[in-house]
Amino acid sequence: MKPLYLASIPKSKRPLFVPDFAAESILDVDFAAIRKLGVKHLLIDLDLTLRKKMTRKLEPAIIEYLTITMKKHGFSSLNIASNNMLDLSGYGNSIKAKVFQPFWKRLVLIRKPHRLFFDRITKTLGADPKECVMIGDKLRGDVFGGNQAGMYTVHVKPKGQDYWYDLILFTRYRERRSLSRHHKK
Ligand SMILES: [Mg+2]
């Protein structure tokens, strides 16, 4: 994991899509460093962060790493924060994580990066946003959403191949462009 991303610029002066950390994968996230920041609650995206597409289980290496991480660093809770609408309880159970998914509020589907999606998580956990980290592969849903909610954020490289809708929407291309523009400033 790269140490504090653009640490020279205070978080309040950075665009919301710029993460605090960047890591190659979930296995590369430095949880000791994150715990030192006062983080107690881990919020992790599912698709392309914890699992590749078209897979129905988490890889044993990931389950083991997260189980050890929770014990070793004494985090209070492990949570999956996903925009996926399917039943994800199997993934949650395998790592003893709570699962947070989109919900309806007055005919509006509340999902990442919506502020209310993250508010519901902090309320349920009884947590301060500053005690939370959002880890995910999407700059908009995960990083922007987490930063906007006042959490720490880690951007990981997408695991395996992209979903068709990201290929069509050029999501990755736009992400790279946003970041490289920011670096040029
Ligand atoms: Mg994802």
Boltz pocket constraint, residues with backbone or C-beta under 6 A from the ligand:
constraints:
  - pocket:
      binder: B
      contacts: [[A, 45], [A, 46], [A, 47], [A, 48], [A, 49], [A, 136], [A, 137], [A, 138]]
      max_distance: 6.0
